[in-house]
């Protein structure tokens, strides 16, 4: 075993659960998962932290259990970020190259920094800038133009933007839990690196992570990310629909969804029923499997329609030869793959991070729950390790400190002994007319002294 491996840890702050995961990262980029712990989450809604204290308590609990289990001390963590506050866009930047020089990594880094100088709304911040393709003198499709000769270098970037308030709330929770924030990663990107293969990313694939509060989406083609999105609907919305439609408690509705629900009512037998025990003094309820599936299918179709909309919006529908990979807790819903294939027309498979969790005690059918947490470790070196450079569009040069008024008063002389040509130039700031008036008055004062 390579002794140079580094211990890395990550926390997935989800709507229904908080997951802490630790592993070893080797110099060749490989990651070995050492342990995973989870605890219920009550302070997060639709991927956004709403209760700081409850979230901090959950983080402390799950990290403490993981430290005890592995007998290690966790100090720094990577954290995932999603929620309805996230958005992404494609940005294009260019720069001119000296004809006598070749394109260098410095030129690529300057282009990446220029992508941070986009117009943002108040309270927004650039989270990721991911290179897609380059163009040299209008020759498109270059993946790595370093060493090439050209006059105009153009770069195409996928830019992920988040709200500052959401980022600060994440930082506050991590720091209050006694940890240091190593980096923030967009959760769709993390999940994708946990369940997708390089061949799938190369051929064109859609990763759909159906979580408790949100559904995350990432589209890869030709090996790079082309589109990301966060849909503000997830498994909790389905549970609420069951709760309202069947007049049940939330925990009863969740149990029904997990054990008996299907995403396609046409595949469910009409003669199947489940009896739900009533509260003291109330009779038990019988729920039809067909009716339960109809409630679930209606909401899942809505979520899948959003997914289909983003696929069409990306412009890559005709280049997704590898279809759709669905993961997250929603991937465990019965017949979900059939419904996605029916609505999108693409082939579908269930994504499990079995490559990394194969040596742990997690059952294969539960692995989709941990896709985001695993991806935070796997994708950390690619996304979170780079420092985000927040360049200002109009940066003013530093202003030299002005001496205090009393010091200026002491240096004023009534008469100069230097020749006119040797006088030091005088700089004026503030009111132009006031400065001219003072200068004229000074001329007469000097003459009066000489007389």
Secondary structure, DSSP 8 states (H G I E B T S, - for coil): --TT-EEEEEEEE-SSEEEEEEEEE-TTS-EEEEEEEEEE--SEETTEE--HHHHHHHHHHHHHHHHHHHT----EEEEEE-STT-EEEEEEEEEE--TTS---HHHHHHHHHHTT-S---TTEEEEEEEEEEEEETTEEEES--TT---SEEEEEEEEEEEEHHHHHHHHHHHHHTT-EEEEEEEHHHHHHHHH--HHHHHH-EEEEEE-SS-EEEEEEETTEEEEEEEES--HHHHHHHHHHHHT--HHHHHHHHHHH-BS-GGGS-TT-EEEE---TTS--EEEEHHHHHHHHHHHHHHHHHHHHHHHHHHT-GGG-TT-EEEESGGGGSBTHHHHHHHHH-S-EEE---HHHHTTSS--GGGGGGGHHHHHHHHSHHHHTTS------SS----------HHHHHHH--SS--S-GGG-------S-HHHHHHHHHHHHHHHHHHH-
